[in-house]
Structure formats: structure tokens, C-alpha cells
Amino acid sequence: MPHSADNLPDALYSAAQVRALDARLIAAGTPGFTLMSRAAHALWRLLRQRWPAAGALTVMAGGGNNAGDGYLVAELAQRAGWRVQVLALAAPAALRDDAARAYAAARDAGVKVHLWGGQAELDGVVLDALLGTGLRDAVRAPYAEAIARINTSGLPVLAVDIPSGLCADTGCVLGVAVRADVTLTLIGLKLGLFTGAGPDQVGTLLFDGLQAEPALVAEQGCSARRLSRNNLQRLPARARSTHKGQLGHVLVVGGDHGMAGAALLSAQSALRSGAGMVSLATREAHQSAAQARLPEVMAVAVASGNQLLALGARASVWVVGPGLGQQAWARSLLSVAAVSSAAQVWDADALNLLALGVVQIPAGSVVTPHPAEAARLLGITTAAVQADRPAAARALAARYQVVCVLKGVGSLVAAPGGELWLCDHGDPVMAGAGLGDVLAGLIGALRGQGLSALDAARLGVWLHARAGEYLAAQGIGLAASDLCVAIRHLLQELDVERA
């Protein structure tokens, strides 16, 4: 039975790692054709469950093992009385090994196989068995034309393992890619299905491990892991004698003229996420409004870095950057943060100033860039970051010796040693101003309550995304401050689960 999005495994693999796992299974005694047959039966069961009244199937077949899966599905549909056609972009005579055997089975069952000529009509459900996980370069003719035909057909599409044209490692569309309604990925989850353009191409994602022995799977290293309730570090339980001084003092530094809201959102988030004390270092013009908006937060007017020294000495965590700006005031404050021994979370303009070389960030900090900020930090284009988000997150973590949270679809958390975690939660309703400020304050509060930089980033990213999903049910128009209460409720749920 395929795994749904609610119970997917945690391990995420590169294309090479999945190929190695496939070879490991074969070497352990499961023939390749047996794995192909298991894939075909899983796809056929899914076809019948999802589109029980379709009665017709068009298999778009390439020249690799994905095509073999497609030919075997065509055979099963033919024997079940469906109207079946295979449109082959690779001549059947060129197929090798298990794929050739699968073609022979389909031919013997009476499946009609036609060479793709660009004119054939697609019919029923379309099974995308064109290109597999080995694709690295832009899709070329005739595959590009076939993919375009699938995408404009208006027919339901089931992708075998991965939508053709999508990079399995990065989630980048290699020129053009199939937009599937459902993708059944096999043997191991591919990292590219979850980040970059991947989530827009896969539709509903399901997984089937093809009955692989868990011990064999466990021996195969993975590229990243999904964040889930089961692998997140929870906050330490609070003793009855706990007092505010044991829960961290978060100092938010930011809010230049005209940008007070960003710093206030970070402070509010830190407060609602359990920090014992929260201070805000901001412009004098914003002090009264901050005290009126958040009376629990100690709002202090600072005119320069010198005035920040005494306030910063009392804080255990600094959240630096929301609404900071990049002028002399911002540079003065950031220079003090850069030499503080407190735990640090840098966001927004703190990252832009870091990219300019104004200061150095303390090792062990957390940075929370969006793709454009990541591009400035790496000296590349935003498009280059998005073309390989995992590589960009790892590069930032290694270059600055920090924990990097690369925000966006499939947010990534990278450690300096190369470990990578991915969050596959969140919702488009979260595309709005201020949500990054909330995330920075949340991570700061978790640091203050005893979590390591990596654990605070992992838990913070997951809580932030899950809160967005929860609020998405109420429709568009999400305000960033709405997340603060939802995050508080999620933290309570985690405490109840632990109890």
C-alpha cells in the first residue's frame, strides 16, 4: 500500500543514492524485473483507486526502466479490459534488459504500441513513463514536445517515480516538466520532489518502497531528512519552580525609521513562543508605540552601538536584522552584535550587511535568508540559488559556519557539517510580509529555552510551517502576527504528546 503525504518516510535521497539502493536490493536477491513488476502493480492499483471509471490509458514511454514500468502497467490494463495505447518515444527495439522484457509482455498481451509522431491523440489517464531520475540536462526533442502535449491535454496524469523533466536532486525544471496530478515515487523519496519547483509538478505525492527490506534501506545513506514530529527535539520540560530567568532573554535589534513593524513582529513571536524575557532595541521614535503595542516587551531606544552594549550584556539570545536597514545606525548596532558572546539569529538586513562584508557573523549562529538574500551572501544570482537550493543552503552553512535556514517552498535547514533537513509543510497563504520576522523571533525564543542552534532552527521551521497550514484553512489574507498564537498552540500540543 503506498504511503500518503501523512506517513512518508523521513529519508530523502539523491538520484545516485536511489540507484545504489536499487542495486543493493538486486544484489541481495530481488531480481530487477521483480522490482519492476512490483512497481507496475502498485501503479495499476493506484490507477484503479484514483480513476476507477476511466477505462482508458495512454502510456507515454521513453527508453529506460520507467518505460519498463509503463509497459507492464499497459499489460495489466489491457488484461483488465481497458482501452490501452502506448506512445513510444524510444523504439522498442532499442530497449534493453528488464525494459525489453516488459515491452515483450505488453506486446504479447495485445497492447497497441505506436511510435511517437506528435499527432497521436491522448486518451483516458496519461501515464508519464518518459524520463527517470537520471536526467541532468535540459529536455530535448522529441521529449519536450511530448511533455508539452501532456500538459495541454487536460487529461489526468500519473507520473512514474518522478514527473519527467524534473531534476530529482534539486527540484529544478530542466527546461520543461510534466505537471502531474499524482506522482507515485518508488524505492526511495527523491529530494527534488519536495523543494524548488518540485511541489508544483508532482501533484499528490505517494510512495511505495516495493517491499524493500528495512535493514537494506537503513544501510543506504541519504541526502537529507524530512522534518517530522518524530525527529524534532522538543523543549525541555519545565519544573514547577521554573522562573523567567531560566527561559532565555531574547533581544531583538531592529526597526529603523519606517520599519518598526518587522522588529515588533519578531519580539511578539519570541514572547508568544515561550521566552522568559524579551527586549527590543529600536529607534527612539518607535519606543512609545512598541510599549503600547507590546507592554510585556522592554522597548529601549538606542541611538548607537555604544548604547546597545549594556542592554546586550543582559541578553542570552540576539535576534538581529528585522527592519534594521543598512545605514550608519544599522551598521553601528550590527558591529556590536558581531562581537557578542550571546547566541545569535541573523535575518533580513543583518544578512544584507553581512553580504557587503561590513561585519563577520559569530560562528554557531543561525541565519534565515530568503533566496535573494542567500544569493547576495554567496555572490550568485537568485536563479542560481533556486536551481540548486540544497547546494546553496549547504554552501552558506559551510562558508559562515552557521546553521542556515533557506526559506521558500521546501525550506531547508543546513548545518556546517553538511547535514540537511527539509520541511515539506507550509501553504501559499504564507506568501506575505512579516512571516520571516516571526520565524526569526521564534528561533530566538527556542534558543533561549535551551535548544541548540540546529535543533532550534529545525523545530522553529516546522512550527512556523505547520502554523501556516493550520491558518490556511481560514483563507487568504493571513497576517504575520496571526502565526504567533497558532505557534503557541502547536508548542502546547507537543508538550501534551510528550506527557
N, C-alpha and C positions, 0 to 999 in steps of 0.2 A: 504494500500500500504506500503510495507516495506521501512524503512529508509535506505538510502545508506550511505557509509562512509562520504559523504559530509554533511549530515544533521542529524547525530546521536545525541541523547540527551547527555547532559553533565554528568548526574549522573551515577556512576559506583557502582555496588552492590556486596556484598559477596553472597555466595550461601544461607546462612541463611536469609539474608535480602530479597532475591528474594522469598524464601519460605514464609516469613512473608507477603510480598506484595501479593502473590498468595492467602494466607489465608484471607487477608483483602478484596480482590476482591470477594471471595466467600461469606464471611460474609456480604458484602454489597449487595448481591442479585444476583451475577452472578454464576450459578452452575459450578462446576468443569468440568463437561462434556461439557458445552458450551465453556469454555475456551479451552478445548482440541479440540473441533470441529473447533474453530476459528484458532487454530494453524495448524491443518491439512489442512484447506482450504488455509491458507497463504503459506504453504509448497507446496501444489499442484499447486497453481498459479505460484509460483517461478519455479517449475519443468518445467511447460509448457513454461514459458517465456525463461528459460535458455537453455533447451534442447527440443525444440518443435518437433523434428523429432525422438526422442529416441524410443518411442513406447514400451519400456520395463522397468520394475522397479524391483529391488531386495531390499526388506526391511530387514535389519538386526535388529532384535528386541530383547530387553532384557526383564526385568521383571518389570519395573517401568512405570511412566507416559510417559517417552519418547517412550516407546514401544507402549503405547496407541496412541500417536500421529502417530506413524508409521503405526499401523493397520488401522487407519482412512484414512491415505493417500493411503494405499493399496486399501481400498474400493473405494475411488474416482477414482483411476487409473483403477481399474477393470471395473467400470461402464462406464468409458470413452473408453473402448476397448483396453487398453494397456495389454501387456503380463506381468503378475504380479506374483511374488512369495515372500513369507515371510520365512526367515530362522530364526527360533526362538531359542534363547539360553536359554530361560526360558520356561518351559512347560506352555502352555496356561491355564491349569487347576490351575496353581499357581497364576495367575493374580488376582488382587483384584479391586473392586470398578470400577472407570471410565475406567481403563485399561482393565478390564474384559469385560466391556460393549463395548469397542472399538473392542476387538477381536471378540465378537459375531457379530458385524456389518460387519466386514470383512468376517467372515465365511459365513454369510447369503448372502453376495454378490457374493460368489463363489471364493474367494481368496484362493489360494493354500498355506497352511501353513505346513512347514516341520521343524522338529526338527533338529538343527544344529548337523552335524556329522563330519564336517571337509572335506567332499568330494564333497559337492554340488557346482555346477558351478554358479558363479555370472553372472548376465546378465543385460544389459542396464545401467541405472543410479542406483547407490547404495545409499540408504537412510540409514544413520547411526542413528539408534534409539536404540543403545545398552545401554549406560550408561549415566546418567544425571549429575547434578551438585553436587550430594551428595557424590561422590566418594572422599575418603580421603587416601586410601592405594593403594599400587601397584596393578595393574590389574592382576587378576589371570585367570587360565584356567577355562573354555574354551574361555573366552572373549579375552585373549591375542592372542590366535591363530586366532580368528575371525578378530581381528583388523589387524593382520599381513596379513591375506588373503586380506582384503580390500585394504591395502596399496600396495600390489604387484599385484593387479588385473588389473591395467591400465585403469580402468573404472572411469568415472566421479563420484564424491562423494559429496552428500549434507548432512551436519550434522544437526541434530535436536538440537537446543539450544546451544550445545557445542560439539566439537569433543570428542568422547569417549576416556577416559584416560587422559584428560587434567584437571588439578585442576582449578576449577572456581575461586578460591580466589587468587592464586599465579601465574598461568600460567606455573606451573611446570608439566612436563610429568611424570605421575605416572607409570613408567616402560615402557609403550608403549602407543601411542595415535594415533588415526585416523588422517591422513593428508587429510583434506577436500579441495575440490575445492571451495565450498561455504558453509558458515555457516549462518543459519537463527536463531538468538538468540531471545528469547521470553520474554515478560513482562518487563524485566529489563536487562540492559547491565551488564555483569559479568566482574569484574576487571581482572581476569586471561586471558581473551581473548586478552588483549592489552599489556601485559608485559611478560617477561621471554620468554618461548618457544611459547606462545600463538599465536603471529602473524604468525609464521611459520606453524602452524597447522590449522588455521581457513580458510585460503584462502581468498576469498572475504567475508567480514563480512556485513551482513544485519540484520536489527532489525525490529520486529513487536511487538507493545505494546498490541496486542489483544484487542483493543478498551477499554482499561482501562480508567476509569475516571481520568482526570488530578489531581483533588483535592485529590483523594485517593492515587495516586502515590506521590504527593507532601508531604503527611503526613508521608511517609515511609523514614526513614533516610537512607543515602547511605554511602558507604565506602570511596569513593574518587570521584573526578570530573575530567573530561577531560578538558584540556586547549583548549580554542577556542577564536576566535576573540571577541565573545560577552561577555566573562567573564574576559578578561585581563585588567589590569589597564594601561591606556595609559600615556605617558609622558605629563607633564603639557604643555599647550600652551605657546609659547614664545612671550612675549611682544616685540614691536618694539625696546624698549630701553634695551633689554637683552644684557648683556656683559658676557665675558668668565668666570668671577669670580663667576657668578651665576649658572654655569653649571657643577661645580664639578672639582676638581683637583685630578686626578687618579694617584697614584704612584704604578708602577709595580716593584716588588722586585724579582729579579731572574737573571738567566743567569750566572751560574758558568762556569769555563773553559770548552769549548767544547759544551756548551748548550745555547749559546746566542740566537738561533733561537726561542726557546719557549717564552722567555721574550719579544722578539721583536714582535712576533705574538700577544701576549696579549696587548702590547702597541698599535700596529696598530689597533687592534679591538676596543680598548677603544676610540681611536681617531676617527675612522670611525663611531662609534656609538653615537657620539654627545658630548663627554666630552669636557668641556671648555679648560682644560689643561691636559697634560699627561706628567709625568716624569718617567724615568727609572733608577733605582738604580741597577748597574751591575758591573761586573769586569772591571778594567781599560783597560784590553786587548780588550774589546768589545766596548769601548766608541766611538772610531772613526768610526767604522763600523756602529754602531747604528745611529750616527749623519748623516752619508752619506745615509743610507737606509731610515731613517725617520727624516728629518730635523725639522719637526714640534714637535717632542718629545724632551724634555730636558733630554738628557742622561748624567748621573752623575756617575763617578767612585767612588765606595765605597770599602774600604778595611776591614771595621769592622762595628759593630753595632753602635759604637760611632759616626762615620761619617754619619750614617743614621738618627740620631736624628734630626738635624736641617732641613734636607730635608723633613723628615716625618712630621714635625710640620706644614708644609705649605699645606699638602695634606688633602683632605676630605675623600678619599677612598683609601685603600691599597689593591692591588691585589698581593698576596704573594704565591710564590711556583713554577711558571713556570721556569723550568731549574735551580732551586735553588740548587740542590744537597743536600747532607746530611753531609757534612764535617764541619769543625770548622767555616768556613766563613758563611755557611748557618745557622748554629746554632746561631751565633752571631747576624745576621740580624733578624732572626725569634724571638729572645728574645726581640728585640726592638718592633717588630710588636705586640707581645703579650701584651704589656703594653700600646699601643697607644689607644687613645680615638676615633680615626677615625673609620669609617665603614670599615669592613674587608671582603675580599673574599679570602679564602684559597683553594689552588689547589695543586695537584701533590706532590712534596717533602715536602711542608709545612704539608701536611696530613700525610706523612710517618714519619716525625719527631714528629708530634702530637701523632701518634700511639705509638711511642717509649717513650712517657712521657717526652720529652725534655722540653716542654712548655705547657701552658694551653691557649686555644683559647678564646678570649673575647666573652662573651655571646652576641647573636644577630647577629653574623657573618653569612656568607654564606660559606658552604663547597661544593665542587663539585667532589666527589670521583667517580672513576670507580669501578666496583665490587671488584677488587683485593685490592684497597685502602680501600674500605669500610670494607672488611674482616679484614684487619690489624687493623683498628680502633675499630672493635668490638671483636677482638680476636677469630675469627672463620675462617672457610675456605671460599674460593671464591665460592665453590659449595653450601655451606650453604646459602650464600647471594643470589645466583641465584635461590635457591629453594624456597625462600620467599622474593622477592625483596620489597614488601610493608612493611613487618615487619622490614627488615633491615633499610630501609630509616627512618621509624618512630623511631627505636631504636637509630639511630645516632643523629637525631634531638633532642630527649629527653635527651640522655646521655650528649651531649655537649651544649645543649640549643642554638642551631643554626638552621638556615634553611638549610636543606640538599637536594642537587641535586644528586640523584643517577643516573648516566649516564648509557646508554645502550638502548636496544630495549624497548620502552615504558618507557622513562625516567620519574623519579618520583621526585616530589618536596614535601618535608615533612616539616611541621612547628613543633616547640617544643610541641605545644598543641595536636598534633596528626592529624591535618588536612593534607590531602594528595591530590595532584594533579598529573595527568598523561598526558604526551604528546604522542599522537599516530601518530605524524608526524615524518619525517626523511626518510632516504634511505640508503641502504647498501653501496652506493658510499661514504658515510661519514666514513667508516671504514678505517681511515688513521691517520697518525701522525699530531699532532698540532691542531686538531679541539677542543680539550678540552682547550687549551690555548686561543683560540679565544673566547670560551664561557666564560671563567673567565674574560677576558677583557671586554666583552660585559656586563656582570652582573655588573662589577665595574662601567662602564660608566652610566648605568641606575640608580645605587645607587647615583652616583654623581649628577644626574639630578633631584633628589627629590623623587624617589620611595623608598618605604620601602624595607627591605631585602627580604620579601616574594614576594612582587609584582615585584621587580627587577629580582628575580630568575624565577618566573613564566613567565614573558614576555621574559626574555633572553632565556630560554629553548625553548619557542615556536618560537621565531625569528630564532634561530640557526637551529632548525629542518626544518622549512619552507624554509630557505635559501638553506639548503642541498637538499631538494626536488626540488627546482627550478633549481639548478645547475645539478642535476642528469640527466636532460633531455639532457645534453651535453655529457653524457657518463662517463665512469670511468676515473680515473686519476685526481680526484679533489684535488687541493692543498688547504691547510687550509686557506691561505690568500685570496683565491677566495671568501670565505664567507663574507669577510668584506664589499665588495661593494654590494653584494646581501642583506645583513642585512640593509645597509643604504637605499636601495630602499624599503624594506619592512617597515621600520620606516616611510618613506615618504608616503607610501600607507595608513598606519594607521592614519597619520595626515590628509590626504585628506578625509578619511572616516569620521573623527571627524568633519571636516569643513562642 
